[in-house]
Amino acid sequence: MSYPEPLSQWRETVSSAFPNLSLPQVTVLALWSYGMVLAKSCGITLVCATLAVQLGCSEANLVQRLREWCYGAKDKRGTKRQELEVSTCFAPLVGWILSWWPASEPRLVLALDASTLKKRFTVLCISVLYRGCAIPVAWRMLGAEEKGSWQPIWLTLLSQVQGSVPQSWTVLVLTDRGLYAPWLFEHIVRRGWHPFMRINKQGNVRPLEEQGFRSLASVAPTQGSNWCGEVDCFSEKKSRLRCTLLARWDEGYEEVWLIVTDLAPQQAMAAWYGMRSWIEAGFKDIKRGGWQWHQTKMTDPQRAERLWLAIAVATLWAVSVGGEADATLPISSLEALPLLHVARRIATGRSRPRMISCFARGIILIVGTLIRGEGLLLGRFVPEPWPCAPPALRKVNTKSEGQEPAREAAS
C-alpha cells in the first residue's frame, strides 16, 4: 500500500523513535496516531474512516489491521504475528521527548496519578508535564475491581522510565495526597530524582530546631500564611520521614498545601506543586476534550494498554507542535498600560490560563498545515519557567441548585 508523503514521513519519525518495533508494528502505530490527530478521536471506526479517505482504500481492511494492533499474539490471524510488549516502548517514549527538548534546559517534571474509566479500568500512569499538558510515558491498566498492591507496579513503571533520563538532569516527581507513601518517597530519592509529594494535614511534625511534635495544620494555619523548613514528619516511628516540608495557603484556596521533598528549603518552592493540575488537563485530552477514550468499548486491560501507546504518541505529537507555537505567542505587558488601567488594579501576579491549550493548538496546526498541502508539521519542546505562584482560581458552575460554586485551579 502506498502512503501520502506526510504519512510516510510520520512513519519514518515513529520508526526512528521506536527502533525496538518491527516495521509492521511501526506502520500500524503510525496509522493509529496519524488517524487520531486527523479524526480527533481514538475510536477505531472514525479513525479508519478518516484514514480510508487519505489512503483511498477499504475501511474494513483498515479496521481489521488496527484492531489486531491491540490484540495479543494468540488472538491474531496468521502464524507470524508478534506480541507487542508495551512496556518496552516507555523508555523510547521518554527518549523521543528528550530528543526534542533543548539541552540548555536539563530538568523535567513527572506526575504519578491514578484514574478510572467508569467501573471498567484503573489506570496507573506516569506523565511528563509540559506547558499545561501531560504526555503519558508509562502506564499500567488494571480492572477496576482488581485487587492487589500498587507498590510493585509503581516501582516497575519508575524503573522503566528512568533509563532514558540522563543522570545529570533534575527530575521532579509530583504526587497528590492519595499516592503519598514513605516507600515511594524513598524509592524516588534512591533513583536520584526529587519527590514533591502533597500530604494530608492530619498528622504531626517536628521542625529540627524544636523538641516536640505539633500538628501539621499548625504550620500554616490561616490563608495567606506559608512556611518551609527541615522536619521530622509524622510522630510514629514506623512512618517518620526526615525531609523538607513546604507549607503554603494562598487566598481563595480551601486548604493548605503541605509538600514533602528531599530538596533543601532554599532550593524548592511550594508553588511548583501547581503543575500537578496539568495531569487533570492531560486526562481531559485523552477523554472528552481530545481522543474520546471514555467512549471505548474495550474491556481487556492489555488491549487497552496497547491502544494507549498510540494515544501517547498522538499526544506527544500534538503537544510538541502546539507548545512550540504557544512559546512564540506575544505576551501582554501590564507595564505598557496606564497606571490607573483596570487590568493593573486587579492583577494578582499569577499567570492566566491559556485561551487554547497546547494540545488543541497542536491539532489545529497539524490539520491546517495538511489541508493547505504544506506537508507534515513536527514540533519541538520549549519548556517555560516553573511557576512562582499557585495557578489562578476560577469558578466552576455546579448543577446542584442552591449549591455554592466550587473553585478549582485553572490549568
C-alpha positions as CSV (number, residue, x, y, z in Angstrom):
1,M,0.0,0.0,0.0
2,S,1.3,3.4,-0.9
3,Y,1.0,6.3,1.5
4,P,0.7,10.1,1.1
5,E,4.0,11.9,1.7
6,P,3.1,13.3,5.1
7,L,2.0,9.9,6.4
8,S,5.3,8.3,5.0
9,Q,7.3,11.0,6.8
10,W,5.3,10.3,10.0
11,R,6.0,6.6,9.8
12,E,9.7,7.4,9.4
13,T,9.5,9.6,12.5
14,V,7.8,6.9,14.5
15,S,10.3,4.3,13.3
16,S,13.2,6.4,14.4
17,A,11.7,6.8,17.9
18,F,11.0,3.1,18.3
19,P,13.8,1.0,16.9
20,N,12.6,-1.9,19.1
21,L,9.5,-2.3,17.0
22,S,9.1,-4.3,13.8
23,L,8.3,-2.5,10.5
24,P,4.6,-3.8,10.6
25,Q,4.3,-2.6,14.2
26,V,5.7,0.8,13.4
27,T,3.4,1.1,10.4
28,V,0.2,0.4,12.4
29,L,1.3,2.7,15.2
30,A,1.9,5.5,12.7
31,L,-1.5,4.8,11.2
32,W,-3.2,4.8,14.6
33,S,-1.6,8.0,15.8
34,Y,-1.9,9.9,12.5
35,G,-5.5,8.9,12.1
36,M,-6.3,10.0,15.7
37,V,-4.9,13.5,15.1
38,L,-7.0,13.9,11.9
39,A,-10.1,12.5,13.4
40,K,-9.6,13.9,16.9
41,S,-10.7,10.5,18.2
42,C,-9.3,7.2,19.2
43,G,-12.4,5.4,18.1
44,I,-11.4,2.8,15.6
45,T,-14.4,3.3,13.3
46,L,-13.8,7.1,13.0
47,V,-10.0,6.7,12.7
48,C,-10.3,4.1,9.9
49,A,-12.9,6.2,8.0
50,T,-10.5,9.1,8.2
51,L,-7.5,7.1,7.0
52,A,-9.5,5.4,4.2
53,V,-10.1,8.8,2.6
54,Q,-6.4,9.6,2.9
55,L,-5.3,6.3,1.5
56,G,-8.1,5.5,-1.0
57,C,-8.6,2.0,0.5
58,S,-11.3,-0.1,2.2
59,E,-12.3,0.9,5.7
60,A,-12.9,-2.8,6.6
61,N,-9.3,-3.7,5.8
62,L,-8.0,-0.8,8.0
63,V,-10.4,-1.8,10.8
64,Q,-9.0,-5.3,10.9
65,R,-5.4,-4.1,10.8
66,L,-5.8,-1.6,13.5
67,R,-7.9,-3.8,15.7
68,E,-5.2,-6.6,15.6
69,W,-2.7,-4.0,16.9
70,C,-4.5,-4.2,20.2
71,Y,-4.6,-8.0,20.3
72,G,-2.3,-10.4,21.9
73,A,-0.4,-12.7,19.6
74,K,-2.7,-15.7,20.2
75,D,-5.7,-13.7,19.1
76,K,-4.2,-12.5,15.8
77,R,-4.6,-14.1,12.4
78,G,-1.7,-15.9,10.8
79,T,1.3,-17.7,12.1
80,K,3.9,-14.9,12.2
81,R,2.0,-12.4,14.3
82,Q,4.1,-10.8,17.0
83,E,3.2,-9.8,20.6
84,L,3.6,-6.1,21.3
85,E,5.0,-5.6,24.8
86,V,4.0,-2.1,25.5
87,S,6.4,-1.6,28.4
88,T,9.4,-1.9,26.0
89,C,8.2,1.4,24.5
90,F,8.2,3.5,27.7
91,A,11.9,4.4,27.6
92,P,11.8,5.2,23.9
93,L,8.8,7.5,24.5
94,V,10.8,9.5,27.1
95,G,13.8,9.4,24.8
96,W,11.7,10.9,22.0
97,I,10.6,13.8,24.2
98,L,14.2,14.5,25.3
99,S,15.5,14.4,21.7
100,W,13.2,17.3,21.0
101,W,14.0,19.0,24.3
102,P,16.6,21.8,24.5
103,A,19.9,20.7,26.0
104,S,20.0,24.0,27.8
105,E,17.0,23.0,30.0
106,P,18.1,19.8,31.7
107,R,15.1,19.4,34.0
108,L,11.9,17.5,33.8
109,V,8.6,17.3,35.7
110,L,6.9,14.0,36.1
111,A,3.5,13.3,37.7
112,L,2.2,10.0,39.1
113,D,-1.6,9.6,39.0
114,A,-4.3,7.0,39.1
115,S,-7.5,7.5,37.2
116,T,-10.5,5.3,36.4
117,L,-12.8,4.7,33.4
118,K,-16.3,4.0,34.8
119,K,-16.2,0.7,36.5
120,R,-14.0,-0.9,33.9
121,F,-10.4,0.3,34.2
122,T,-8.0,1.8,36.7
123,V,-5.0,3.4,35.0
124,L,-1.7,4.0,36.9
125,C,0.2,6.5,34.8
126,I,3.4,8.5,34.8
127,S,3.3,11.6,32.6
128,V,5.7,14.3,31.5
129,L,4.2,17.7,32.4
130,Y,4.7,20.4,29.9
131,R,3.0,23.8,29.3
132,G,-0.3,23.0,30.9
133,C,-0.4,19.5,29.4
134,A,0.5,15.9,30.3
135,I,2.1,13.4,28.0
136,P,1.7,9.8,29.2
137,V,5.1,7.9,29.1
138,A,4.4,4.8,31.2
139,W,1.2,3.2,32.4
140,R,-0.4,0.0,33.6
141,M,-4.1,-0.8,33.1
142,L,-6.0,-2.7,35.8
143,G,-9.5,-4.0,36.0
144,A,-11.5,-1.5,38.1
145,E,-12.3,-4.3,40.7
146,E,-8.8,-5.9,40.5
147,K,-7.3,-6.4,44.0
148,G,-3.7,-6.2,45.0
149,S,-1.0,-3.7,46.0
150,W,0.0,-0.9,43.6
151,Q,3.5,-0.7,45.1
152,P,5.3,-3.2,42.7
153,I,3.5,-1.6,39.7
154,W,4.7,2.0,40.6
155,L,8.3,0.7,41.3
156,T,8.4,-1.1,37.9
157,L,7.0,1.9,36.0
158,L,9.6,4.3,37.5
159,S,12.3,1.8,36.6
160,Q,11.1,1.5,33.0
161,V,11.2,5.3,32.6
162,Q,14.4,6.2,34.4
163,G,16.8,4.7,31.9
164,S,16.1,7.4,29.2
165,V,16.7,10.4,31.5
166,P,20.4,11.4,31.9
167,Q,21.6,11.2,35.5
168,S,22.7,14.9,35.4
169,W,19.1,16.1,34.8
170,T,16.9,17.4,37.6
171,V,13.7,15.4,37.8
172,L,10.8,16.5,40.0
173,V,8.2,13.8,40.7
174,L,4.7,15.1,41.8
175,T,2.0,13.1,43.5
176,D,-1.2,14.0,45.2
177,R,-2.3,13.1,48.7
178,G,-3.8,9.8,47.7
179,L,-0.4,8.4,46.5
180,Y,1.9,9.5,49.3
181,A,3.8,6.6,50.9
182,P,7.2,6.5,52.6
183,W,8.4,3.7,50.4
184,L,7.6,5.8,47.2
185,F,9.3,8.8,48.6
186,E,12.4,6.8,49.4
187,H,12.4,5.0,46.1
188,I,12.3,8.3,44.1
189,V,15.2,9.6,46.2
190,R,17.3,6.5,45.6
191,R,16.9,7.0,41.9
192,G,18.4,10.4,42.1
193,W,15.1,12.2,41.5
194,H,13.3,14.6,43.8
195,P,9.9,13.7,45.2
196,F,7.4,16.5,45.5
197,M,4.5,14.9,47.3
198,R,1.5,16.5,48.8
199,I,0.3,15.1,52.2
200,N,-2.8,15.4,54.4
201,K,-2.8,17.8,57.3
202,Q,-3.9,15.1,59.7
203,G,-0.6,14.2,61.4
204,N,2.2,15.7,63.4
205,V,5.5,17.3,62.5
206,R,8.7,18.3,64.4
207,P,10.9,21.1,62.9
208,L,14.5,20.1,63.5
209,E,15.1,23.1,65.8
210,E,12.2,22.2,68.0
211,Q,11.9,19.5,70.7
212,G,8.4,18.2,70.4
213,F,5.9,17.3,67.7
214,R,3.0,19.5,66.8
215,S,0.1,19.4,64.4
216,L,0.8,19.7,60.7
217,A,-2.2,22.0,60.5
218,S,-0.4,24.5,62.7
219,V,2.5,25.1,60.3
220,A,0.4,27.4,58.0
221,P,-2.8,27.7,59.9
222,T,-4.6,30.5,58.0
223,Q,-5.0,31.8,54.5
224,G,-2.0,33.9,53.4
225,S,0.5,32.0,55.6
226,N,3.4,29.9,54.5
227,W,6.4,28.1,56.0
228,C,9.3,25.9,55.0
229,G,12.0,24.0,56.8
230,E,13.6,20.7,57.6
231,V,11.5,18.4,59.7
232,D,10.7,15.0,61.1
233,C,7.3,14.4,59.6
234,F,4.8,12.1,61.4
235,S,5.3,11.2,65.0
236,E,5.0,7.4,64.7
237,K,8.4,5.8,64.3
238,K,7.3,3.4,61.5
239,S,6.1,6.2,59.3
240,R,8.5,9.0,60.3
241,L,10.2,10.9,57.5
242,R,13.2,13.2,57.6
243,C,12.5,15.7,54.8
244,T,11.8,19.3,53.8
245,L,8.3,20.5,54.5
246,L,6.8,23.3,52.3
247,A,3.5,24.7,53.5
248,R,1.5,27.4,51.7
249,W,-2.1,28.5,52.0
250,D,-3.0,31.2,49.4
251,E,-6.1,33.4,49.5
252,G,-9.0,31.7,47.8
253,Y,-7.8,28.2,48.3
254,E,-9.9,25.9,50.6
255,E,-6.9,24.2,52.2
256,V,-3.2,24.5,52.8
257,W,-0.7,22.8,50.5
258,L,1.7,20.6,52.5
259,I,4.5,19.3,50.4
260,V,7.3,16.9,51.4
261,T,10.5,16.8,49.3
262,D,14.2,15.9,49.7
263,L,15.3,19.3,48.2
264,A,16.7,21.8,50.7
265,P,14.3,24.6,51.8
266,Q,16.1,27.2,49.8
267,Q,16.0,25.0,46.6
268,A,12.3,24.4,46.4
269,M,9.0,26.4,46.1
270,A,5.6,25.1,47.1
271,A,4.2,26.8,44.0
272,W,5.7,24.2,41.8
273,Y,3.0,21.8,43.0
274,G,0.6,23.9,40.9
275,M,2.0,22.0,37.9
276,R,0.2,18.9,39.3
277,S,-3.1,20.3,37.9
278,W,-1.7,19.7,34.4
279,I,-2.3,16.0,34.8
280,E,-6.0,16.7,35.0
281,A,-5.7,18.5,31.7
282,G,-3.9,15.5,30.3
283,F,-6.8,13.2,31.2
284,K,-9.2,15.6,29.7
285,D,-7.2,15.5,26.5
286,I,-7.4,11.7,26.5
287,K,-11.1,11.7,27.2
288,R,-13.8,14.2,26.4
289,G,-11.5,17.1,25.3
290,G,-9.5,15.1,22.8
291,W,-9.2,11.4,22.0
292,Q,-12.7,10.4,23.4
293,W,-11.2,7.4,25.1
294,H,-14.1,7.4,27.6
295,Q,-16.3,6.0,24.8
296,T,-14.2,2.9,24.3
297,K,-15.9,-0.4,24.3
298,M,-12.7,-2.3,25.3
299,T,-12.9,-4.5,28.4
300,D,-9.5,-6.2,28.2
301,P,-6.8,-4.2,30.1
302,Q,-3.9,-5.4,28.0
303,R,-5.6,-4.4,24.8
304,A,-6.3,-1.0,26.3
305,E,-2.6,-0.6,27.2
306,R,-1.7,-1.1,23.5
307,L,-4.2,1.5,22.4
308,W,-2.7,3.9,24.9
309,L,0.6,3.6,23.2
310,A,-1.0,5.2,20.1
311,I,-2.7,7.7,22.3
312,A,0.6,8.7,23.9
313,V,2.3,9.1,20.5
314,A,-0.5,11.2,19.2
315,T,-0.5,13.3,22.3
316,L,3.3,13.8,22.1
317,W,2.9,15.0,18.5
318,A,0.1,17.4,19.2
319,V,1.6,18.9,22.4
320,S,5.0,19.4,20.8
321,V,3.6,21.3,17.8
322,G,1.1,23.3,20.0
323,G,3.7,24.0,22.6
324,E,6.2,25.4,20.2
325,A,3.6,27.7,18.7
326,D,2.5,28.7,22.2
327,A,6.1,29.7,23.1
328,T,6.1,32.2,20.3
329,L,2.7,33.9,21.1
330,P,3.1,37.6,22.2
331,I,2.8,38.2,25.9
332,S,0.8,41.2,27.0
333,S,2.6,43.5,29.4
334,L,1.0,45.3,32.3
335,E,3.8,47.8,32.3
336,A,2.6,49.0,28.9
337,L,-0.8,50.0,30.3
338,P,-1.6,53.3,32.0
339,L,-1.1,53.3,35.8
340,L,-4.8,53.5,36.5
341,H,-5.9,50.9,34.0
342,V,-8.3,48.3,35.4
343,A,-6.0,45.4,34.4
344,R,-3.3,46.8,36.5
345,R,-5.6,47.3,39.5
346,I,-7.0,43.7,39.5
347,A,-3.8,41.9,38.6
348,T,-2.9,39.2,41.0
349,G,0.6,38.3,39.8
350,R,-0.5,34.8,38.9
351,S,-0.3,33.6,35.3
352,R,-3.6,33.5,33.5
353,P,-4.9,30.3,31.9
354,R,-4.3,29.8,28.2
355,M,-7.2,30.5,25.9
356,I,-6.3,27.5,23.8
357,S,-4.4,24.6,25.2
358,C,-1.1,23.5,23.6
359,F,-2.8,20.1,22.8
360,A,-5.7,21.7,21.0
361,R,-3.5,24.3,19.2
362,G,-1.2,21.5,18.0
363,I,-4.1,19.5,16.4
364,I,-5.4,22.7,14.7
365,L,-1.9,23.5,13.3
366,I,-1.2,19.9,12.1
367,V,-4.5,19.5,10.4
368,G,-4.4,23.0,9.0
369,T,-1.0,22.5,7.5
370,L,-2.1,19.3,5.9
371,I,-5.2,20.9,4.4
372,R,-3.0,23.7,2.9
373,G,-0.8,21.0,1.3
374,E,2.3,22.1,3.1
375,G,3.3,18.7,4.3
376,L,3.9,17.2,7.8
377,L,4.3,19.6,10.7
378,L,6.6,18.4,13.5
379,G,7.3,20.3,16.7
380,R,9.8,20.6,19.5
381,F,9.6,21.2,23.2
382,V,10.2,24.7,24.6
383,P,9.8,24.5,28.4
384,E,8.6,27.5,30.3
385,P,9.8,28.6,33.7
386,W,8.4,26.7,36.7
387,P,5.7,28.8,38.4
388,C,6.4,31.1,41.3
389,A,2.8,31.3,42.5
390,P,-0.1,28.8,42.5
391,P,-2.4,28.9,39.5
392,A,-5.2,31.4,39.2
393,L,-8.5,30.2,40.5
394,R,-11.7,30.1,38.5
395,K,-15.3,29.5,39.5
396,V,-16.9,26.2,38.4
397,N,-20.6,26.1,37.7
398,T,-22.4,23.4,39.7
399,K,-25.5,21.5,38.6
400,S,-26.9,21.4,42.1
401,E,-29.4,24.3,42.6
402,G,-28.5,26.4,45.6
403,Q,-25.0,25.0,46.0
404,E,-22.1,27.3,46.3
405,P,-19.8,27.4,43.2
406,A,-16.8,25.2,43.7
407,R,-13.3,26.5,42.9
408,E,-10.5,24.8,41.1
409,A,-7.1,25.6,39.8
410,A,-7.0,26.6,36.2
411,S,-4.7,24.5,34.0
